[in-house]
Amino acid sequence: QVQLVESGGGLVQPGGSLRLSCVASGTLSANVMGWYRQTPGKQRELVASITSFGRADYANSAKGRFTIARDNFKNTVYLQMNSLKPDDTAVYYCNIAWGIPREEYWGQGIQVTVSS
């Protein structure tokens, strides 16, 4: 069983920054860790992901503003969010996945609110 615990969300003004962290516990294989977000009435969408080897991918909305990073020794993934916009307001979820068929786990979600 894998557990993911997120931290770092909150309220920030437009143009501000936040750093999300997610710690994974349990038995982990080589994997992809990622951050997704969801707003009411919309599907959960990928924000950024990073493989165990450090390859990162970003949604177009995140490119140039967000940076994903991970520490494999700490089983932790980070999302540095800069130049935040009100449209970034959402519940952010940490995800870890591996294997075929895909096995994945989700964090409980953390609120990020960008508002003046």
Residue pairs with C-beta under 8 A, 6 or more apart in sequence:
1 26
2 24
2 25
2 26
2 27
2 28
2 96
2 105
3 24
3 25
3 26
3 105
4 22
4 23
4 24
4 94
4 95
4 96
4 105
4 106
4 107
4 108
5 22
5 23
5 25
5 107
5 108
6 20
6 21
6 22
6 92
6 93
6 94
6 107
6 108
6 109
6 110
7 20
7 21
7 22
7 110
8 18
8 19
8 20
8 21
8 110
9 18
9 20
9 92
9 110
9 111
9 112
10 18
10 111
10 112
10 113
11 113
11 114
11 115
12 18
12 84
12 112
12 113
12 114
13 114
13 115
13 116
14 84
14 85
14 86
14 114
14 115
14 116
15 83
15 84
16 84
16 114
17 80
17 81
17 82
17 83
17 84
18 81
18 84
18 112
19 78
19 79
19 80
19 81
20 35
20 78
20 79
20 81
20 92
20 94
20 110
20 112
21 76
21 77
21 78
22 33
22 35
22 76
22 77
22 78
22 94
22 107
23 74
23 75
23 76
24 33
24 75
24 76
24 77
24 94
24 96
24 105
25 75
28 75
28 96
28 98
29 98
29 99
30 51
30 52
30 98
31 51
31 52
31 96
31 97
31 98
32 49
32 50
32 51
32 52
32 96
32 97
32 98
33 49
33 50
33 70
33 77
33 94
33 95
33 96
34 46
34 47
34 48
34 49
34 50
34 68
34 77
34 94
34 95
34 96
34 97
35 46
35 47
35 48
35 49
35 68
35 77
35 79
35 92
35 93
35 94
35 95
36 44
36 45
36 46
36 47
36 92
36 93
36 95
37 44
37 45
37 47
37 88
37 90
37 91
37 92
37 93
37 112
38 44
38 45
38 90
38 91
38 93
38 109
39 89
39 90
39 91
44 93
45 59
46 59
47 58
47 59
47 61
47 62
47 66
47 79
47 92
48 56
48 57
48 58
48 59
48 62
48 66
48 67
48 68
48 79
49 56
49 57
49 68
49 95
50 56
50 57
50 68
50 69
50 70
50 77
52 70
52 72
54 70
56 68
56 69
58 66
58 68
61 87
61 88
65 81
65 82
65 83
65 84
66 79
66 80
66 81
66 82
67 79
67 80
67 82
68 77
68 78
68 79
68 80
69 77
69 78
69 80
70 76
70 77
70 78
71 78
77 94
79 92
81 88
81 112
84 112
84 114
85 114
86 114
86 115
87 114
88 112
88 114
89 112
89 113
89 114
89 115
90 112
91 109
91 110
91 111
91 112
92 109
92 110
92 111
92 112
93 106
93 107
93 109
93 110
94 106
94 107
95 104
95 105
95 106
95 107
96 104
96 105
97 103
97 104
97 105
98 104
